[in-house]
Amino acid sequence: MNKNDHSFLSSEIVENVSLIFKALADPTRIKILYLLSQEECNVNHIAEVLEMSQSAVSHQLSMLRNLRLVKYRREGKTLFYSCDDEHVISLLKQAIDHSEHH
């Protein structure tokens, strides 16, 4: 294929898409992303809602942050997390809608 063929995906794009689907393949990360799509949350709140340890939540948030799927803002010593990619949230919501209609 030549470089002008727009249907060809670069290896970088393929790798990025694969990483996004890997992130979405984990039940805990699905829950975290869904929660963050509803409201901005700190680690404590996420841990409470999902009944997880703060360290487990922090670990997952770190991975999601590395993929630029979540972002945070600091308020004093507290970090508040929110979604950083509406495209991925749209994918997630489409998958949820699909699951609810079957």
N, C-alpha and C positions, 0 to 999 in steps of 0.2 A: 504494500500500500504506500502511496506517496503522502507526503506531509500535508498536502492540500485537501486530502480526503477527510472531511469533517466528521465522518462516522467512526473514524479510528480514535480510540482512547489512548492517551499516553500512559505509560506504566505508572507514572506518579498519580494520575487521576484514579486509575484502577486500584492502586494501593490505598489511597485515601478513602475511596468508596468501601473497600473491604474493611478498613479500620472502623468506619462508621457503623457498618452492619455488625461487626464484632461487638462494638459497644452496645448496640441495641439488642444483641442476642442474649444479654445477661439480665435475668429477672430483676435483680436489685437495681441495676442501672435504669431499667425501664421504669421502675417505681420512682426512682429519684428524679428522672427527667420529667415524668408525668407530674409529680408534685411541684417541681420547679416551673412547669408550664402554667400552673394554677396561681402560684404565689412565690415571691422571693422568700427564702428561708435561710436560717443559720443552721449550723451542723446539729446543734441540740434539738431543734425542732424536727429536722429530718429524722434523726435517730429515734425520737419519741414516736413520731407518726409511723415509721416503718418498723418499730420495735427492734432496733439494731444498736450495736455499740457505736459510740462516737468515732472510735478509731476505724471501724469497718466503713462507716459513712465517709470519713475523711479520705480513706484509701480510694473509694470509688469516685469521689469528687475530684481527686487528683488526676485520675485517669481521664475523666470527662473534661477536665480543664486542659489537659495536654492535647486533647483532640479539638479543643476550642468549641466544645458543645455547651459548656457552662462558663460563666464569668462570676466574679465577686466584687463587692465593694466593701470597704472597711468602714465600720462605725465604732470608734474607740478601739476596743480589743476584739470586737466581734466582726466576723466576716459574714456577709449576706450574699447567698448564691442565687443566681437566676440563669435562665437559658440564654445561650449566646448564639443560637442558630435556629431561626424560624423554619428553615427548610427541613431540618432533622425532626423538629417538633411536629411539623406537618406530616412527615413520613410516619412518625410514631402514632399520631392521631388517626391516620388512614388505616394503619394496621389494627388499631383498637376498634375502629368502626367496622372493619372487615370481620374481626373476631366476634363482635357483638351481634352481627347479622347472620351468623352461622350456627 
